[in-house]
Amino acid sequence: MRGYRGIKYTLFICCYVFWVVSAILTAVGIYGKIAKEKDVVDTLTLDPALLLIVVGSAMFLITFLGCFGALRNTTCLLKMFLGILVAVLLLQIAAGVVGYLFTDMVMERTERLMMKAIVRYREDRDLENAIDFIQKKFRCCGVESYKDWSRNVYFECLDTNPSLEACGVPFSCCVGLQNQVRTTVCLYGPRQTVLNTMCGYGVQQLEESSASQDVFTIGCLQGIALWAKTNLLLVAGLTAGLLLLEVTPLELQFTNFKSLFFCDIRSHVCMIGLAAGQISWIKKVQQLKNEDAPRRRSERKDSYWYPAFADFNDE
């Protein structure tokens, strides 16, 4: 019975933690969706708020099945939870194999998606912040090069473009943002620092060797791949965590396939094993109860039964 309780509460705690996390993700996504002034981006792949809502809701329902089923020893819910995990595992294996065999196709679709995000830069605040974060984190600019920003109407490098940012790039592409700070002297009070957001103006007109002194010239598609290869252990840990959150990891496209693939499988099989183990223990307990029931209901052999005479009159 100790083994049964250990499996039961381990599965319950794991599911409960991810159930709470999924509720937080869903709440943050709903808040972000409501707080937007306008909803320009309405696609799942480009809207971070919508992506959080979908992922959080799916994760909430899946972990609820495991959490409630483990707590109440409900084999029906546990079997549903186990079946969903197996289905997600099979989908992940299929996606990994397809991504590995059709790498060029996957990279092409990813490139088109990132180009679409660049075109819609400045149209959606969440998308803008996401692109800025990626370019700062991975020290990259654009998709393939910094000149990809010419596809955006604000940074388009044409003589007819009236924008002040024409032929430029966002300030998140600038090399060493900590050095791109102007210091101003105040007459009354301490000095103040102001971020120089104009550091990327006009760099599209420069050659790559000259532009590299001011902005990152490497594309984010290549930058993410280089970062993933140099941080393989971190990527493997993040991928395993995403798997437990029931999200198919996208890092398989950018880094060592074998390491991440088998790391994800081990993590997923662990959750499947816990669910299957509890179902097995519940069946054993029910079987023992059914075997003991006839002995508890056994009647005494020296007892007799007499019929009742409702209309008996003693005359």
Secondary structure as UniProt FT lines:
FT   HELIX           2..35
FT   TURN            44..46
FT   HELIX           48..72
FT   HELIX           75..101
FT   HELIX           103..119
FT   TURN            120..123
FT   HELIX           125..137
FT   TURN            138..139
FT   HELIX           146..151
FT   TURN            153..155
FT   TURN            159..160
FT   TURN            164..167
FT   HELIX           171..173
FT   HELIX           177..179
FT   STRAND          181..184
FT   STRAND          192..195
FT   TURN            197..202
FT   HELIX           203..205
FT   HELIX           208..211
FT   TURN            212..214
FT   HELIX           220..230
FT   HELIX           232..244
FT   TURN            245..246
FT   HELIX           250..253
FT   HELIX           257..296
FT   TURN            301..302
FT   TURN            310..311
//
